[in-house]
Amino acid sequence: MNEPAITIRKRLGQWIWRCNNDNCGWVGIGLFSQQASLNEACRHLVDDFDQHHGMAEVRPVYSETEDRYTATCHCGYEAEEKTEAGAETSIEMHASWLREELPTRTAA
């Protein structure tokens, strides 16, 4: 899970970006500058935030051997807690903190 949220590369004279979220995989192609790719990728992360962050499963998974509940975010982040509600809350807090870090939308 050390992969960045977005990968930007230049291929055949054009800039291409790809969303590395397993729940998404969106690709932007045909851009003529690295900055244009970055701008489009950032817009994607803001516009599709709920697809990238939130509970990946309907309920946290309980492990009898570890006596813990594990909840997984769409981005791959895992929260292990002693209670089901605690695991759900951890994912909600993770998404909330990330949402606060999003850039504010500006006119392009």
N, C-alpha and C positions, 0 to 999 in steps of 0.2 A: 504494500500500500504506500510505498514511497514515491509513486509516480505522481507527477504534477497534474493539476486539474486539466490543464490545456497543454498541448504540444503544438508548437509553431515551427514549420520548416519551409525552406525554399526548394521547389522542385520544378525543373524545366522552365525557369524564369518567372514562376508565379509562386506566391506565398500561399501556404495551405495551413489551416489549423484544424486540430481534432480534439474533441472532448474525450477525456480518458475515463469518464464515469462509466462503469459497467452497465448502468441503467440507461445510458444515453448513446454515446458513440457518434454524436453529430459531427459532421465535417463541413468546413467552409473552404471552398476552393476558388481559384480564379482571381485572387487579390494581387494587386501590383505593388504593395509595400508591406513591410513588416508591421508598421503602425496600423494600417487598415486591418490586417489580420488580428492584431491585438484588440483593436476597438470592437470588431465583430465578435470575437471570442468572449470578451467581457460582457457585451450586451446579451450574448447567449446565456452566460452564467447568471446574470440578473433575471432575465426573462423566464428562464426555466429552473429557477431555484428550487421549487417544490419537487421537481422531478429528480433533482440531485441530492436533496437532503430531506429526511423524514424516515419513518419506520419502513424498513424493507419487507418485513413480514407483518402479518396481522397482529401477532402477539409475541412478546419475548419468549425465548426458548428456555425451558428449565433443565438444568443439569443436576441429576441426583448425586453424582459423584462429587461435584464441587459445591452442591447446595446453593446454587446461584442461578439467577436469570440473566440471559444474554439477549440484548436487543441490538440489532444491526441497522445502521443508516444506509441509505441508498449509495452513499459514497464509500462505504466499506468500514467506516468507523464503528467499533463495537463498544458497548457499555455493559459491564457486568456489575450487577447489584444483587443484594440479598432478597429484594422483593420485585415482583412483576411491575408494580407502579414505579418503583425506583429506577428500573431499567428504562421504562418508557419516558420518564421525566428526564433522564440523562440524555436521551436522543433529542428530546424537545429542546433542552438547554443548548446542546451542541448546535442544532439548527438555528436557534435564536442568536447565539453568539456570532455564528457565521453571517447571518443576515445583517447584523449590525456592522460588519466589516465590508459589506458590498458598497461599491462606489455609487454615489447618487447619479441618477440619470441626467444627462445633459443633452441638449440638442446637437445632433451630429452635423 
